[in-house]
Amino acid sequence: MGIIRSGFQIILGTGFGIYIAQNYNVPNIKKLVNTGIVMAKHIEENYRKPKKKGEEDA
């Protein structure tokens, strides 16, 4: 009974996801995450403390 219920939930969820993706403007999550990472790197580079004379890159 557990396998049938799990399989039904996966099929139902997949079908619902396909319907939503086709009929609504769903953002591309991968692109959104990559944009956030680029923005975080930019902020880190701009606000990082300057290195002291004796420090080396790790």
VEXTORBA-413691 format. One record per residue: residue number from 1; y, x, z of N, C-alpha, C, O in turn. Coordinates in Angstrom, 3 decimals, always signed. Each point is the difference from the previous one (the first is absolute). Example, Ala and Ser with C-alpha at 12.3 -4.5 7.8 and 13.67 -1.06 7.14 Angstrom:
! residues 2
num: 1 | npy: -5.690 | npx: +13.190 | npz: +7.800 | capy: +1.190 | capx: -0.890 | capz: +0.000 | cpy: +1.200 | cpx: +0.900 | cpz: +0.000 | opy: -0.019 | opx: +1.036 | opz: +0.665
num: 2 | npy: +1.069 | npx: -1.386 | npz: -1.385 | capy: +1.190 | capx: +0.820 | capz: +0.060 | cpy: +1.090 | cpx: -0.770 | cpz: +0.730 | opy: +1.108 | opx: +0.509 | opz: +0.169
! end
This chain:
! residues 58
num: 1 | npy: -1.198 | npx: +0.823 | npz: +0.000 | capy: +1.198 | capx: -0.823 | capz: +0.000 | cpy: +1.257 | cpx: +0.864 | cpz: +0.000 | opy: +0.999 | opx: -0.374 | opz: -0.614
num: 2 | npy: -1.029 | npx: +1.530 | npz: +1.295 | capy: +1.165 | capx: +0.858 | capz: +0.081 | cpy: +0.360 | cpx: +0.624 | cpz: -1.333 | opy: +1.176 | opx: +0.138 | opz: -0.338
num: 3 | npy: -2.218 | npx: +0.244 | npz: -0.431 | capy: +0.244 | capx: +0.627 | capz: -1.304 | cpy: +0.603 | cpx: -1.009 | cpz: -0.970 | opy: +0.902 | opx: +0.338 | opz: -0.767
num: 4 | npy: -1.384 | npx: -1.550 | npz: +0.795 | capy: +0.519 | capx: -1.041 | capz: -0.902 | cpy: +1.451 | cpx: -0.320 | cpz: +0.356 | opy: +0.843 | opx: -0.135 | opz: -0.887
num: 5 | npy: -0.555 | npx: +0.016 | npz: +2.167 | capy: +1.356 | capx: -0.294 | capz: +0.442 | cpy: +0.953 | cpx: +1.133 | cpz: -0.375 | opy: +1.105 | opx: -0.252 | opz: -0.480
num: 6 | npy: -1.531 | npx: +1.506 | npz: +0.698 | capy: +0.840 | capx: +1.149 | capz: -0.339 | cpy: +0.248 | cpx: +0.068 | cpz: -1.498 | opy: +1.126 | opx: +0.230 | opz: -0.442
num: 7 | npy: -2.186 | npx: -0.432 | npz: -0.336 | capy: +0.139 | capx: +0.021 | capz: -1.457 | cpy: +0.934 | cpx: -1.093 | cpz: -0.495 | opy: +0.808 | opx: +0.224 | opz: -0.901
num: 8 | npy: -0.921 | npx: -1.410 | npz: +1.494 | capy: +0.875 | capx: -1.107 | capz: -0.388 | cpy: +1.454 | cpx: +0.320 | cpz: +0.319 | opy: +0.888 | opx: -0.304 | opz: -0.797
num: 9 | npy: -0.633 | npx: +0.914 | npz: +1.954 | capy: +1.371 | capx: +0.347 | capz: +0.382 | cpy: +0.574 | cpx: +1.055 | cpz: -0.936 | opy: +1.176 | opx: -0.071 | opz: -0.359
num: 10 | npy: -1.984 | npx: +1.047 | npz: -0.041 | capy: +0.477 | capx: +1.039 | capz: -0.922 | cpy: +0.334 | cpx: -0.610 | cpz: -1.354 | opy: +1.042 | opx: +0.307 | opz: -0.579
num: 11 | npy: -1.916 | npx: -1.164 | npz: +0.072 | capy: +0.243 | capx: -0.640 | capz: -1.304 | cpy: +1.231 | cpx: -0.895 | cpz: +0.069 | opy: +0.823 | opx: +0.009 | opz: -0.915
num: 12 | npy: -0.691 | npx: -0.773 | npz: +1.978 | capy: +1.152 | capx: -0.893 | capz: +0.161 | cpy: +1.299 | cpx: +0.803 | cpz: +0.113 | opy: +1.005 | opx: -0.364 | opz: -0.609
num: 13 | npy: -1.018 | npx: +1.447 | npz: +1.380 | capy: +1.184 | capx: +0.839 | capz: +0.152 | cpy: +0.391 | cpx: +0.671 | cpz: -1.307 | opy: +1.184 | opx: +0.092 | opz: -0.321
num: 14 | npy: -2.169 | npx: +0.376 | npz: -0.433 | capy: +0.274 | capx: +0.627 | capz: -1.297 | cpy: +0.604 | cpx: -1.007 | cpz: -0.961 | opy: +0.976 | opx: +0.299 | opz: -0.689
num: 15 | npy: -1.548 | npx: -1.480 | npz: +0.642 | capy: +0.531 | capx: -1.054 | capz: -0.877 | cpy: +1.422 | cpx: -0.386 | cpz: +0.377 | opy: +0.845 | opx: -0.192 | opz: -0.874
num: 16 | npy: -0.578 | npx: +0.080 | npz: +2.160 | capy: +1.342 | capx: -0.339 | capz: +0.466 | cpy: +0.985 | cpx: +1.113 | cpz: -0.352 | opy: +1.125 | opx: -0.273 | opz: -0.419
num: 17 | npy: -1.550 | npx: +1.529 | npz: +0.589 | capy: +0.859 | capx: +1.135 | capz: -0.342 | cpy: +0.327 | cpx: +0.042 | cpz: -1.483 | opy: +1.141 | opx: +0.263 | opz: -0.379
num: 18 | npy: -2.116 | npx: -0.517 | npz: -0.447 | capy: +0.226 | capx: -0.026 | capz: -1.455 | cpy: +0.985 | cpx: -1.107 | cpz: -0.360 | opy: +0.907 | opx: +0.209 | opz: -0.805
num: 19 | npy: -1.085 | npx: -1.385 | npz: +1.399 | capy: +0.901 | capx: -1.123 | capz: -0.266 | cpy: +1.442 | cpx: +0.350 | cpz: +0.379 | opy: +0.927 | opx: -0.236 | opz: -0.775
num: 20 | npy: -0.745 | npx: +0.799 | npz: +1.968 | capy: +1.343 | capx: +0.370 | capz: +0.474 | cpy: +0.620 | cpx: +1.049 | cpz: -0.914 | opy: +1.174 | opx: -0.105 | opz: -0.354
num: 21 | npy: -1.953 | npx: +1.121 | npz: -0.033 | capy: +0.518 | capx: +1.083 | capz: -0.836 | cpy: +0.426 | cpx: -0.498 | cpz: -1.374 | opy: +0.959 | opx: +0.516 | opz: -0.573
num: 22 | npy: -1.656 | npx: -1.506 | npz: +0.042 | capy: +0.322 | capx: -0.505 | capz: -1.330 | cpy: +1.178 | cpx: -0.971 | cpz: +0.006 | opy: +0.735 | opx: -0.084 | opz: -0.983
num: 23 | npy: -0.550 | npx: -0.641 | npz: +2.067 | capy: +0.991 | capx: -1.074 | capz: +0.001 | cpy: +1.274 | cpx: +0.302 | cpz: +0.782 | opy: +0.961 | opx: -0.766 | opz: -0.075
num: 24 | npy: -0.938 | npx: +1.855 | npz: +0.813 | capy: +1.181 | capx: +0.344 | capz: +0.790 | cpy: +0.378 | cpx: +1.449 | cpz: -0.239 | opy: -0.835 | opx: +0.803 | opz: -0.418
num: 25 | npy: +2.086 | npx: -0.464 | npz: +0.681 | capy: +0.500 | capx: +1.350 | capz: -0.198 | cpy: -0.337 | cpx: +0.828 | cpz: +1.244 | opy: +0.787 | opx: +0.063 | opz: +0.944
num: 26 | npy: -1.955 | npx: +0.565 | npz: -0.954 | capy: -0.473 | capx: +0.790 | capz: +1.128 | cpy: +0.414 | cpx: +1.451 | cpz: -0.234 | opy: -0.255 | opx: +0.538 | opz: -1.078
num: 27 | npy: +0.891 | npx: +0.112 | npz: +2.066 | capy: +0.432 | capx: +1.389 | capz: -0.199 | cpy: -1.191 | cpx: +0.953 | cpz: -0.075 | opy: -1.060 | opx: -0.259 | opz: +0.570
num: 28 | npy: +1.256 | npx: +1.362 | npz: -1.284 | capy: -1.017 | capx: +1.038 | capz: -0.102 | cpy: +0.066 | cpx: +0.844 | cpz: +1.272 | opy: +0.946 | opx: +0.763 | opz: +0.195
num: 29 | npy: -1.949 | npx: -0.900 | npz: +0.662 | capy: +0.010 | capx: +0.642 | capz: +1.309 | cpy: -0.033 | cpx: +1.522 | cpz: -0.135 | opy: +0.674 | opx: +0.697 | opz: +0.758
num: 30 | npy: -1.440 | npx: -0.174 | npz: -1.702 | capy: -0.093 | capx: +1.447 | capz: -0.170 | cpy: +1.365 | cpx: +0.584 | cpz: -0.366 | opy: +0.389 | opx: +1.044 | opz: +0.525
num: 31 | npy: +0.333 | npx: -1.706 | npz: -1.415 | capy: +1.329 | capx: +0.463 | capz: -0.398 | cpy: +0.971 | cpx: -0.096 | cpz: +1.180 | opy: +0.840 | opx: +0.879 | opz: +0.188
num: 32 | npy: -0.955 | npx: -1.931 | npz: +0.592 | capy: +0.863 | capx: -0.199 | capz: +1.154 | cpy: -0.222 | cpx: +1.095 | cpz: +1.055 | opy: +0.962 | opx: +0.509 | opz: +0.575
num: 33 | npy: -2.216 | npx: -0.152 | npz: -0.324 | capy: -0.321 | capx: +1.052 | capz: +0.965 | cpy: +0.507 | cpx: +1.350 | cpz: -0.503 | opy: +0.575 | opx: +0.771 | opz: +0.768
num: 34 | npy: -0.784 | npx: -0.481 | npz: -2.047 | capy: +0.472 | capx: +1.273 | capz: -0.559 | cpy: +1.519 | cpx: +0.116 | cpz: +0.087 | opy: +0.517 | opx: +1.082 | opz: +0.278
num: 35 | npy: +0.194 | npx: -2.163 | npz: -0.508 | capy: +1.452 | capx: +0.002 | capz: +0.117 | cpy: +0.422 | cpx: +0.294 | cpz: +1.439 | opy: +0.946 | opx: +0.753 | opz: +0.230
num: 36 | npy: -1.644 | npx: -1.345 | npz: +0.730 | capy: +0.293 | capx: +0.253 | capz: +1.414 | cpy: -0.233 | cpx: +1.453 | cpz: +0.381 | opy: +0.779 | opx: +0.579 | opz: +0.757
num: 37 | npy: -1.849 | npx: +0.012 | npz: -1.278 | capy: -0.303 | capx: +1.407 | capz: +0.295 | cpy: +1.076 | cpx: +0.905 | cpz: -0.584 | opy: +0.434 | opx: +0.945 | opz: +0.658
num: 38 | npy: +0.000 | npx: -1.221 | npz: -1.883 | capy: +1.048 | capx: +0.810 | capz: -0.634 | cpy: +1.296 | cpx: -0.107 | cpz: +0.794 | opy: +0.682 | opx: +1.004 | opz: +0.206
num: 39 | npy: -0.335 | npx: -2.205 | npz: +0.242 | capy: +1.217 | capx: -0.182 | capz: +0.787 | cpy: -0.094 | cpx: +0.740 | cpz: +1.330 | opy: +0.984 | opx: +0.594 | opz: +0.442
num: 40 | npy: -2.157 | npx: -0.620 | npz: +0.209 | capy: -0.179 | capx: +0.697 | capz: +1.276 | cpy: +0.133 | cpx: +1.513 | cpz: -0.184 | opy: +0.607 | opx: +0.672 | opz: +0.833
num: 41 | npy: -1.169 | npx: -0.135 | npz: -1.914 | capy: +0.122 | capx: +1.439 | capz: -0.266 | cpy: +1.451 | cpx: +0.377 | cpz: -0.249 | opy: +0.460 | opx: +1.042 | opz: +0.468
num: 42 | npy: +0.263 | npx: -1.877 | npz: -1.196 | capy: +1.410 | capx: +0.259 | capz: -0.287 | cpy: +0.816 | cpx: +0.028 | cpz: +1.298 | opy: +0.831 | opx: +0.887 | opz: +0.195
num: 43 | npy: -1.069 | npx: -1.846 | npz: +0.677 | capy: +0.723 | capx: -0.057 | capz: +1.274 | cpy: -0.354 | cpx: +1.208 | cpz: +0.861 | opy: +0.873 | opx: +0.591 | opz: +0.636
num: 44 | npy: -2.161 | npx: -0.221 | npz: -0.618 | capy: -0.416 | capx: +1.156 | capz: +0.794 | cpy: +0.673 | cpx: +1.278 | cpz: -0.492 | opy: +0.448 | opx: +0.807 | opz: +0.814
num: 45 | npy: -0.368 | npx: -0.610 | npz: -2.123 | capy: +0.629 | capx: +1.203 | capz: -0.549 | cpy: +1.494 | cpx: +0.043 | cpz: +0.308 | opy: +0.548 | opx: +1.073 | opz: +0.253
num: 46 | npy: +0.106 | npx: -2.214 | npz: -0.272 | capy: +1.447 | capx: -0.033 | capz: +0.242 | cpy: +0.362 | cpx: +0.199 | cpz: +1.469 | opy: +1.046 | opx: +0.578 | opz: +0.295
num: 47 | npy: -1.880 | npx: -1.040 | npz: +0.626 | capy: +0.360 | capx: +0.033 | capz: +1.411 | cpy: -0.807 | cpx: +1.012 | cpz: +0.804 | opy: +0.057 | opx: -0.021 | opz: +1.229
num: 48 | npy: -0.796 | npx: +0.895 | npz: -1.876 | capy: -0.787 | capx: +1.026 | capz: +0.690 | cpy: +0.930 | cpx: +1.063 | cpz: +0.572 | opy: +1.009 | opx: +0.350 | opz: -0.611
num: 49 | npy: -1.356 | npx: +0.157 | npz: +1.785 | capy: +0.789 | capx: +1.068 | capz: +0.609 | cpy: -0.143 | cpx: +1.253 | cpz: -0.842 | opy: -1.076 | opx: +0.245 | opz: -0.545
num: 50 | npy: +2.130 | npx: +0.559 | npz: +0.418 | capy: -0.121 | capx: +1.244 | capz: -0.762 | cpy: -0.942 | cpx: +0.978 | cpz: +0.694 | opy: -0.092 | opx: +0.020 | opz: +1.227
num: 51 | npy: -0.612 | npx: +0.799 | npz: -2.028 | capy: -0.943 | capx: +0.973 | capz: +0.554 | cpy: +0.740 | cpx: +1.162 | cpz: +0.620 | opy: +1.082 | opx: +0.379 | opz: -0.450
num: 52 | npy: -1.677 | npx: +0.186 | npz: +1.490 | capy: +0.556 | capx: +1.188 | capz: +0.628 | cpy: -0.446 | cpx: +1.211 | cpz: -0.813 | opy: -0.902 | opx: -0.108 | opz: -0.830
num: 53 | npy: +1.527 | npx: +1.259 | npz: +1.063 | capy: -0.273 | capx: +1.188 | capz: -0.810 | cpy: -1.454 | cpx: +0.467 | cpz: +0.068 | opy: -0.528 | opx: +0.438 | opz: -1.022
num: 54 | npy: -0.132 | npx: -0.506 | npz: +2.150 | capy: -1.343 | capx: +0.551 | capz: +0.155 | cpy: -1.127 | cpx: -0.947 | cpz: -0.402 | opy: -1.160 | opx: +0.412 | opz: -0.007
num: 55 | npy: +1.459 | npx: -1.651 | npz: -0.322 | capy: -1.058 | capx: -0.975 | capz: -0.288 | cpy: -0.520 | cpx: +0.162 | cpz: -1.430 | opy: +0.743 | opx: +0.327 | opz: -0.926
num: 56 | npy: -2.060 | npx: -0.570 | npz: +0.785 | capy: -0.623 | capx: +0.049 | capz: -1.319 | cpy: -0.595 | cpx: -1.371 | cpz: -0.295 | opy: -0.235 | opx: -0.792 | opz: +0.912
num: 57 | npy: -0.008 | npx: +0.515 | npz: -2.199 | capy: -0.665 | capx: -1.237 | capz: -0.382 | cpy: -1.475 | cpx: +0.071 | cpz: +0.363 | opy: -0.638 | opx: +1.037 | opz: -0.181
num: 58 | npy: +0.109 | npx: -2.110 | npz: +0.679 | capy: -1.427 | capx: -0.022 | capz: +0.372 | cpy: -0.871 | cpx: -0.325 | cpz: -1.189 | opy: -1.223 | opx: -0.060 | opz: +0.129
! end
